[in-house]
Amino acid sequence: MKRFLLLLMILLLSGSALFSGTGSLLLDAVVFGLDVAAKAGKGKVEVTLPDEEKEISVRRVSMKKMKTTFEEHNFLLLEYEKRLEIYDRLSVPIAWPVVKGITIGFGKGSRLQRDHAGSITGIVMDTASAAAIGTGLVFIVIDAIFVGMLGGRENFSDDELQATGENLLFGGLIALGASRVIQGIGPAVYGLRYNKILRTGLGLAKDRSDAVGPAIGFAPLPTGDGRLQWQVAARIPLR
């Protein structure tokens, strides 16, 4: 049984090594393309506020620093189109960082949002999980090869070594799963909070309803007795 498990493990590792040659290149290309798409149109903005003579530079920073920026400068004095442009350039992507955090991990989803705390947390959790899994596999292989196969007795094994290896392996897998769930939730929460701070500071509605300006229209409406009446329609934003 141990020989079969050892052979299966060797075949799996060999298959992974063969696939990594072309598969990793394709995966890297896809990830790079999605990273570029998520960063497209993002960057710092140079703006001059009506009540200030000096041009200021606004870029994506931490939530605390962004709040301070909005407290020091009144961006509500800008035209709606300019405020919308600032939001589009500084807003944080959410969908791809969430997927990247779950599938790739190691804080890469949070790093794409420039969330340093989330990135470090992901790296620490995944590294610890990988270390536990690797150590568990090493213990299991040692038990299978040196204790079982080389010991001359197929059914002999070090129960304590095997149990330790299995506990580390399964514990590491559970920790890795929990880590990926956290790395999926983290970018979603961070992105929603960050973008809300931007919208509040720029005076923008989440559904862009404030983009609708007041309007009034007239249309002729014939009556049954041959007279002509005018129908008036008005649109007034409730803001």
C-alpha angles and dihedrals in degrees: 000000000000091000089054093050091047092050091048091051091050091050092050092049091047091050091049091051092051093047094047091067097069101007095060092050091052092046092048090051092051093047091047091051093050091048091053091048091050091051095044113123093007125124145094122318128218111211139165114210118217093239094047129065097200122080114238130205118223122192138163108286136153119305092251093052092045091054089050090051092054091047092053098043131042106224092172088083090070124092117267093249092054093049090049090050091052091050093050092051097044102035118112121242114236114176100059095039089054092050092043092050092052099042104033103019126173090118094293094130093054091043089059087058091045089242099150096183092052091045094053091046091053093048093050095047096046093044092052091047093048091048091053092048093047094048091048092052091049091052091048092049092048090050092048098044109030101028101033111026101028092040090071095235114093096201096045119103141153101255094196094050092046093047091049091050093049093047092050092046097050093038090052092049091051091047090049091052091049090047092054092048090052091047089053095049095042099063091044093054094041093048094049093048094045094048091047090055089051094049092047094049092046095043095240128148118233093232093043089241089141088068089074110092128200115280138175130196139185129209131178115244117193117212130215094257093057098261124130123231130183123236117209123203124185133186118200122174112230095229 
